[in-house]
Structure formats: structure tokens, C-alpha cells
């Protein structure tokens, strides 16, 4: 059974900051949109294959290494 990834309010805020940073830095949203897609795709992989995640010291928090 797949579980759904839940983005905390802080994570959502950080994603917006990352997008804004790269939008301004690159004067384009092309890269930031690709980056956000990479994050969302990784979250889907974690949902589908939770055992591929890395355990953290925090309860119900898993890590995942993204290489793109």
C-alpha cells in the first residue's frame, strides 16, 4: 500500500523560496520549474518505494538523495 508524501508548511515555503531564487537568478522560470518537477517526482518515488528512502532521526521523516 502506498502512502502519500505530506509537504510541511516549511517545506512548501522553502520550495517557493527556491523557485523564486532561481527565477530571479536566471531571469527565467525554466530551470526552477524543472527543479520543482524533480522534487515532486522524487516524492512520488518515495511514496511508491518507501524502503528506498533513508531513515532520519525524526519520526515519520524519510530522506531521499536526488541526482539530476
Backbone torsions as a table, in degrees:
resi	resn	phi	psi	omega
1	UNK	NA	129.6	178.9
2	UNK	-80.9	143.7	173.2
3	UNK	-105.9	154.9	178.6
4	UNK	-91.6	137.5	173.8
5	UNK	-73.6	139.2	178.4
6	UNK	-116.4	120.0	179.3
7	UNK	-86.8	119.8	178.0
8	UNK	-66.0	163.3	177.4
9	UNK	-60.6	-38.4	178.4
10	UNK	-64.6	-42.3	178.3
11	UNK	-62.3	-42.7	178.6
12	UNK	-62.4	-42.2	178.6
13	UNK	-63.6	-43.5	179.3
14	UNK	-64.6	-37.8	176.4
15	UNK	-62.3	-41.5	177.4
16	UNK	-63.9	-40.2	178.6
17	UNK	-65.0	-42.0	178.6
18	UNK	-61.8	-46.0	179.9
19	UNK	-61.1	-46.7	-179.8
20	UNK	-61.2	-42.8	179.5
21	UNK	-57.9	-50.7	-177.1
22	UNK	-73.4	-30.3	174.2
23	UNK	-60.7	-46.3	-179.3
24	UNK	-70.8	-44.5	-177.4
25	UNK	-61.2	-42.7	-175.0
26	UNK	-97.4	-2.4	-177.4
27	UNK	54.1	32.0	-178.0
28	UNK	-163.7	154.3	177.8
29	UNK	-101.8	4.7	-178.0
30	UNK	-58.1	-53.7	-177.1
31	UNK	-66.2	-45.2	-177.2
32	UNK	-64.0	-36.0	176.9
33	UNK	-65.8	-39.7	176.6
34	UNK	-63.8	-41.2	-179.7
35	UNK	-63.3	-46.0	178.6
36	UNK	-62.7	-38.3	177.0
37	UNK	-62.9	-40.8	178.1
38	UNK	-60.4	-44.5	178.3
39	UNK	-61.9	-45.5	-178.3
40	UNK	-67.2	-38.7	176.9
41	UNK	-63.8	-39.3	177.8
42	UNK	-63.7	-40.3	178.3
43	UNK	-62.3	-38.7	178.1
44	UNK	-64.8	-38.4	177.0
45	UNK	-64.3	-40.8	178.1
46	UNK	-62.8	-40.7	177.9
47	UNK	-61.5	-42.0	-176.3
48	UNK	-77.3	-38.2	-177.3
49	UNK	-127.2	70.3	-175.6
50	UNK	-61.8	-25.9	-179.6
51	UNK	-74.5	-10.6	175.9
52	UNK	-82.5	-6.9	-179.6
53	UNK	-78.3	165.3	178.0
54	UNK	-102.8	130.6	177.0
55	UNK	-67.3	145.3	175.5
56	UNK	-118.8	177.3	178.0
57	UNK	-78.8	-3.9	-176.8
58	UNK	-102.8	136.0	-179.7
59	UNK	-62.9	133.4	178.4
60	UNK	62.8	22.9	176.9
61	UNK	-120.4	125.4	-179.5
62	UNK	-117.6	151.9	177.3
63	UNK	-109.9	161.6	-178.8
64	UNK	-153.8	129.8	180.0
65	UNK	-89.3	127.2	-178.2
66	UNK	-112.0	122.0	173.8
67	UNK	-119.4	127.7	-178.8
68	UNK	-135.0	NA	NA
